[in-house]
């Protein structure tokens, strides 16, 4: 019989395979959006080239007066709004499926711990759907795609590419391609929301079953031993929480939980121990510029922070190096004066957010791909 850890991990693997198929379907559907907009993008790129050839202004302000630009924006909003309705339907249906799988996984875990002959309270899918259907602010959870509409994200990506193309003197064809690539920020946001809200439904269902079972005292958090797992999740791996404590996560978080039942010892598996056994290159890839602090003795737990989000509850992130001063770092010499901390300025693009995380927060690597710009800025701001 597989361990409870391995059993839940298999549930997650099955969901990951299903998710990959869904992400592919959503990406293929987005291609239709791009195909429908291509003629408007190319038309506007040609209009820019014509104005430039005549020595006329081609700034964004000047372009907003062009019919080709206004028509392009109207079509972007129309196409992305239609895609939004499609994505709403997909995500809502998947949330119900993930909730059902969360209940099944929780029941399987409990049976694994106490045996099939012991009775416990069981929740139904309808009850869990009512829970996941309402966010902390009282709005339907699946309407998050509407509340954080992808149209503005797509327009912002398109405009940034347009500004860059004009500034660098791109040809009309190259400008059009850059605009289409920028437009894809809308898809990135949609995929982030899908991944995050569906796995949230799974976890909510799992935790609800644990809470209602009548036999679960607590739950243990687990992170996958992988180079793709973030430092914050590794730091919290193995931690045990009372059942009434909400699960802290972040966008695209893959962590899962197992139940702690009275009289049954918690698994001793640890992703932190796995990290200790990795070579220096792997550790640096995961820890980034926090690697030295880790080697100097700063506990991983000190590198993570949990903040309360008014809508989604506890949210985790990596603590910047500047906030680790005073921690147990074994410095061979007095530390140099603290650098001046610049006033935080929100990034305008995902690329800027990545640069800020590396250059200002001291992370060795940052990749917010799959996250929306608002989330990336909130994470960097701390």
C-alpha positions as CSV (number, residue, x, y, z in Angstrom):
1,X,0.0,0.0,0.0
2,X,1.5,3.4,-1.0
3,X,2.2,5.9,1.7
4,X,-0.2,8.8,2.3
5,X,2.4,11.1,0.8
6,X,2.8,9.1,-2.4
7,X,-1.0,8.6,-2.7
8,X,-1.7,12.4,-2.6
9,X,1.3,13.0,-4.9
10,X,-0.2,10.7,-7.4
11,X,-3.5,12.6,-7.3
12,X,-1.5,15.8,-8.0
13,X,0.3,14.2,-10.9
14,X,-3.0,13.2,-12.5
15,X,-4.3,16.8,-12.1
16,X,-1.1,18.1,-13.6
17,X,-1.6,16.0,-16.7
18,X,-5.2,17.2,-17.0
19,X,-4.1,20.8,-16.5
20,X,-1.5,20.6,-19.3
21,X,-4.2,19.6,-21.7
22,X,-6.4,22.4,-20.6
23,X,-3.6,25.0,-20.9
24,X,-3.0,23.7,-24.4
25,X,-6.6,24.2,-25.3
26,X,-6.7,27.7,-23.9
27,X,-3.5,28.6,-25.8
28,X,-5.0,27.2,-29.1
29,X,-8.1,29.2,-28.5
30,X,-6.0,32.4,-27.9
31,X,-4.4,31.8,-31.3
32,X,-7.8,32.5,-32.8
33,X,-7.8,35.8,-31.0
34,X,-4.4,36.7,-32.5
35,X,-5.4,35.5,-36.0
36,X,-8.5,37.7,-35.9
37,X,-6.5,40.7,-34.8
38,X,-3.6,40.2,-37.2
39,X,-5.1,42.3,-40.0
40,X,-5.8,45.3,-37.6
41,X,-2.3,45.0,-36.1
42,X,-0.6,45.0,-39.6
43,X,-2.9,47.8,-40.8
44,X,-1.8,50.0,-37.8
45,X,1.9,49.1,-38.3
46,X,1.7,50.2,-41.9
47,X,0.0,53.5,-40.8
48,X,2.9,54.2,-38.4
49,X,5.4,53.6,-41.2
50,X,3.6,55.9,-43.5
51,X,3.5,58.7,-40.9
52,X,7.1,58.2,-40.2
53,X,8.0,58.4,-43.9
54,X,6.2,61.7,-44.0
55,X,8.1,63.1,-41.0
56,X,5.0,63.1,-38.9
57,X,4.8,62.3,-35.1
58,X,4.5,58.6,-34.3
59,X,4.3,58.8,-30.5
60,X,1.5,56.9,-28.7
61,X,-0.3,60.2,-28.1
62,X,-0.2,61.0,-31.8
63,X,-1.2,57.4,-32.7
64,X,-4.3,57.5,-30.5
65,X,-5.8,60.0,-33.0
66,X,-5.4,57.5,-35.9
67,X,-8.4,55.6,-37.1
68,X,-6.3,52.4,-37.4
69,X,-5.3,52.7,-33.7
70,X,-8.9,53.2,-32.5
71,X,-10.2,50.3,-34.6
72,X,-7.4,48.1,-33.3
73,X,-8.2,48.9,-29.7
74,X,-11.9,48.2,-30.3
75,X,-11.1,44.8,-31.8
76,X,-8.7,43.9,-29.0
77,X,-11.4,44.6,-26.4
78,X,-14.0,42.7,-28.4
79,X,-11.8,39.6,-29.0
80,X,-10.4,39.4,-25.5
81,X,-13.9,39.9,-24.0
82,X,-15.1,36.9,-26.0
83,X,-12.1,34.9,-25.0
84,X,-12.8,35.9,-21.4
85,X,-16.3,34.4,-21.6
86,X,-14.9,31.2,-23.0
87,X,-12.2,31.1,-20.2
88,X,-14.8,31.7,-17.5
89,X,-16.7,28.6,-18.6
90,X,-13.6,26.4,-18.7
91,X,-12.3,27.6,-15.3
92,X,-15.7,27.2,-13.6
93,X,-16.2,23.7,-14.9
94,X,-12.6,22.7,-13.9
95,X,-13.1,24.2,-10.4
96,X,-16.0,21.8,-9.8
97,X,-13.9,18.9,-11.1
98,X,-10.9,19.9,-8.9
99,X,-13.2,20.2,-5.9
100,X,-14.5,16.7,-6.4
101,X,-11.0,15.4,-6.8
102,X,-9.9,17.3,-3.6
103,X,-12.6,15.5,-1.6
104,X,-11.7,12.1,-3.1
105,X,-8.0,12.7,-2.3
106,X,-8.8,13.7,1.3
107,X,-11.0,10.7,1.9
108,X,-8.4,8.4,0.4
109,X,-5.8,10.0,2.7
110,X,-7.9,9.6,5.8
111,X,-8.7,5.9,5.0
112,X,-5.0,5.4,4.4
113,X,-4.3,6.8,7.9
114,X,-7.1,5.1,10.0
115,X,-8.3,2.2,7.9
116,X,-11.4,1.6,5.9
117,X,-13.4,0.3,8.8
118,X,-13.4,3.6,10.8
119,X,-16.2,6.0,10.1
120,X,-15.8,9.7,9.6
121,X,-18.0,12.6,8.5
122,X,-18.0,13.2,4.7
123,X,-18.7,16.4,2.9
124,X,-20.4,16.5,-0.5
125,X,-19.3,18.3,-3.6
126,X,-22.2,20.7,-3.6
127,X,-21.2,22.0,-0.1
128,X,-17.6,22.6,-1.2
129,X,-18.8,24.3,-4.4
130,X,-20.7,26.7,-2.3
131,X,-17.5,27.5,-0.3
132,X,-15.2,27.9,-3.3
133,X,-17.9,29.9,-5.2
134,X,-17.6,32.9,-3.0
135,X,-14.3,34.8,-2.4
136,X,-13.4,36.8,0.7
137,X,-15.0,39.9,-0.7
138,X,-18.3,38.2,-1.4
139,X,-18.0,38.0,-5.2
140,X,-18.2,34.7,-7.1
141,X,-14.8,33.2,-7.3
142,X,-14.9,32.4,-11.0
143,X,-15.6,36.0,-11.7
144,X,-12.0,36.8,-10.9
145,X,-11.3,36.7,-14.6
146,X,-13.9,39.5,-15.0
147,X,-12.7,41.5,-12.0
148,X,-9.1,41.3,-13.4
149,X,-10.1,41.6,-17.0
150,X,-7.5,40.4,-19.5
151,X,-8.3,43.1,-22.0
152,X,-6.3,45.8,-20.2
153,X,-3.4,43.4,-19.8
154,X,-3.4,42.6,-23.5
155,X,-3.7,46.3,-24.5
156,X,-0.8,47.2,-22.2
157,X,1.4,44.5,-23.7
158,X,0.5,45.6,-27.2
159,X,1.2,49.3,-26.4
160,X,4.5,48.6,-24.7
161,X,5.6,46.6,-27.8
162,X,4.4,49.4,-30.0
163,X,6.4,52.0,-28.1
164,X,9.5,49.9,-28.3
165,X,9.1,49.2,-32.0
166,X,8.8,52.8,-32.8
167,X,11.7,53.8,-30.6
168,X,14.0,51.2,-32.1
169,X,12.9,51.9,-35.7
170,X,11.4,48.5,-36.4
171,X,10.0,47.7,-39.8
172,X,6.2,47.5,-40.1
173,X,6.4,43.6,-40.2
174,X,8.7,43.5,-37.1
175,X,6.5,46.0,-35.3
176,X,3.4,44.0,-36.0
177,X,5.1,40.8,-34.7
178,X,6.2,42.6,-31.5
179,X,2.7,43.9,-31.0
180,X,1.2,40.3,-31.4
181,X,3.8,39.0,-28.9
182,X,2.9,41.8,-26.4
183,X,-0.8,41.0,-26.9
184,X,0.0,37.5,-25.4
185,X,0.2,39.0,-21.9
186,X,-3.6,38.6,-21.9
187,X,-3.2,34.8,-22.4
188,X,-0.5,34.7,-19.7
189,X,-2.9,36.3,-17.2
190,X,-5.7,33.9,-18.2
191,X,-3.5,30.9,-17.7
192,X,-2.3,32.2,-14.3
193,X,-5.8,32.7,-13.1
194,X,-6.9,29.2,-14.3
195,X,-4.0,27.4,-12.6
196,X,-4.3,29.3,-9.4
197,X,-8.0,29.2,-8.9
198,X,-8.4,25.6,-9.9
199,X,-5.7,24.3,-7.5
200,X,-7.3,26.6,-4.9
201,X,-10.6,24.7,-5.4
202,X,-8.7,21.4,-4.9
203,X,-7.1,22.6,-1.7
204,X,-10.2,24.1,-0.3
205,X,-12.1,20.9,-0.9
206,X,-9.3,18.8,0.7
207,X,-9.1,21.0,3.8
208,X,-12.9,21.2,4.2
209,X,-13.0,17.4,4.2
210,X,-10.3,17.3,6.8
211,X,-12.0,19.8,9.0
212,X,-15.4,18.1,8.8
213,X,-14.2,14.6,9.2
214,X,-14.2,14.8,13.0
215,X,-10.9,13.0,13.3
216,X,-8.3,15.3,11.8
217,X,-6.4,17.4,14.3
218,X,-4.1,19.2,11.9
219,X,-2.5,19.0,8.4
220,X,1.0,18.9,7.2
221,X,2.2,21.0,4.3
222,X,4.4,19.5,1.5
223,X,6.4,20.9,-1.4
224,X,7.7,18.9,-4.4
225,X,11.5,18.2,-4.3
226,X,12.2,19.9,-7.6
227,X,14.3,22.7,-9.1
228,X,11.0,24.4,-10.1
229,X,9.8,24.7,-6.5
230,X,10.2,28.1,-5.1
231,X,12.3,28.9,-2.0
232,X,9.2,30.0,0.0
233,X,7.5,26.7,-0.5
234,X,10.6,24.7,0.4
235,X,11.0,26.7,3.5
236,X,7.4,25.8,4.7
237,X,7.6,22.2,3.6
238,X,6.8,19.8,6.5
239,X,5.2,22.4,8.7
240,X,2.2,21.3,10.6
241,X,-0.9,23.6,11.0
242,X,-4.1,23.2,13.0
243,X,-7.0,22.2,10.8
244,X,-8.7,25.6,11.3
245,X,-5.7,27.3,9.8
246,X,-6.1,28.4,6.2
247,X,-3.5,27.1,3.7
248,X,-1.1,29.9,2.7
249,X,-0.1,30.0,-1.0
250,X,0.9,32.2,-4.0
251,X,0.0,32.3,-7.7
252,X,0.8,29.0,-9.4
253,X,1.6,27.4,-6.0
254,X,1.8,23.5,-6.3
255,X,2.0,22.6,-2.6
256,X,-0.3,20.1,-1.1
257,X,-1.3,18.8,2.4
258,X,-1.8,15.5,4.2
259,X,-4.0,15.0,7.4
260,X,-2.6,14.6,10.9
261,X,-4.9,12.1,12.8
262,X,-4.7,11.5,16.6
263,X,-2.4,8.6,17.3
264,X,-0.7,8.6,13.9
265,X,2.7,10.1,13.5
266,X,3.3,12.6,10.7
267,X,5.6,11.6,7.8
268,X,9.2,12.7,8.3
269,X,9.9,13.3,4.6
270,X,11.4,16.8,4.1
271,X,12.1,18.8,0.9
272,X,14.5,20.9,3.0
273,X,16.6,17.8,3.6
274,X,16.4,17.1,-0.2
275,X,17.7,20.6,-0.8
276,X,20.6,20.0,1.6
277,X,21.7,17.0,-0.4
278,X,21.8,18.9,-3.8
279,X,24.9,20.1,-5.4
280,X,25.9,23.8,-5.2
281,X,24.6,24.6,-8.7
282,X,21.1,23.2,-8.0
283,X,21.0,25.0,-4.6
284,X,22.0,28.3,-6.3
285,X,19.4,27.9,-9.0
286,X,16.7,27.5,-6.3
287,X,18.0,30.0,-3.7
288,X,19.4,32.7,-6.0
289,X,21.2,35.4,-4.1
290,X,19.8,33.9,-0.9
291,X,22.3,31.1,-1.4
292,X,25.1,32.8,0.6
293,X,22.7,33.5,3.5
294,X,21.6,29.9,3.4
295,X,25.3,28.7,3.6
296,X,26.0,31.2,6.3
297,X,23.4,29.7,8.5
298,X,20.2,31.7,8.0
299,X,17.3,29.2,8.4
300,X,15.1,28.8,5.4
301,X,12.1,29.7,7.6
302,X,13.6,33.2,8.1
303,X,13.6,33.7,4.3
304,X,9.8,33.4,3.9
305,X,7.0,35.7,5.0
306,X,3.3,35.2,5.2
307,X,0.9,38.2,4.7
308,X,-2.9,38.3,5.0
309,X,-4.6,39.2,1.8
310,X,-8.1,40.7,2.3
311,X,-9.5,38.5,-0.4
312,X,-7.5,35.3,-0.6
313,X,-6.2,35.0,3.0
314,X,-2.6,34.1,3.9
315,X,-0.2,34.6,1.0
316,X,3.5,33.6,1.0
317,X,6.5,35.3,-0.6
318,X,10.3,35.3,-0.3
319,X,11.7,37.8,2.1
320,X,14.2,40.2,0.5
321,X,17.8,40.0,1.5
322,X,17.7,43.5,3.0
323,X,15.1,42.2,5.5
324,X,17.4,39.4,6.7
325,X,19.7,41.7,8.5
326,X,20.0,40.7,12.2
327,X,19.4,37.1,11.4
328,X,21.9,34.4,12.3
329,X,24.4,35.0,9.5
330,X,27.9,33.8,10.2
331,X,29.8,36.8,8.9
332,X,33.6,36.5,8.9
333,X,33.9,40.3,8.8
334,X,31.7,43.2,9.7
335,X,28.9,43.6,7.1
336,X,29.3,46.6,4.7
337,X,26.9,49.5,5.2
338,X,23.4,48.8,4.1
339,X,22.7,50.0,0.6
340,X,20.1,52.7,0.1
341,X,16.8,51.2,-0.6
342,X,15.1,52.8,-3.6
343,X,11.5,53.8,-3.4
344,X,9.4,51.1,-4.9
345,X,8.1,52.0,-8.4
346,X,5.6,49.5,-9.9
347,X,6.9,47.8,-13.0
348,X,5.0,48.4,-16.3
349,X,5.9,45.0,-17.8
350,X,6.7,41.5,-16.6
351,X,10.2,42.0,-17.8
352,X,10.7,45.1,-15.6
353,X,9.3,43.1,-12.6
354,X,11.8,40.4,-13.2
355,X,14.7,42.9,-13.4
356,X,13.5,44.6,-10.1
357,X,13.4,41.2,-8.3
358,X,17.0,40.4,-9.4
359,X,18.6,43.9,-9.2
360,X,16.8,45.4,-6.2
361,X,15.7,42.4,-4.1
362,X,18.9,40.4,-4.8
363,X,17.3,37.3,-6.2
364,X,19.6,35.3,-8.4
365,X,16.8,34.5,-10.8
366,X,13.2,35.7,-11.2
367,X,10.5,34.7,-13.7
368,X,7.0,36.0,-13.2
369,X,5.9,34.4,-16.5
370,X,2.5,33.0,-15.8
371,X,1.7,35.7,-13.2
372,X,-0.2,38.9,-14.0
373,X,1.6,42.3,-13.6
374,X,-0.4,43.3,-10.5
375,X,0.7,40.1,-8.7
376,X,4.3,40.5,-9.7
377,X,4.3,44.1,-8.4
378,X,2.7,43.1,-5.1
379,X,5.2,40.4,-4.7
380,X,8.2,42.7,-5.3
381,X,6.8,45.5,-3.1
382,X,6.4,43.0,-0.2
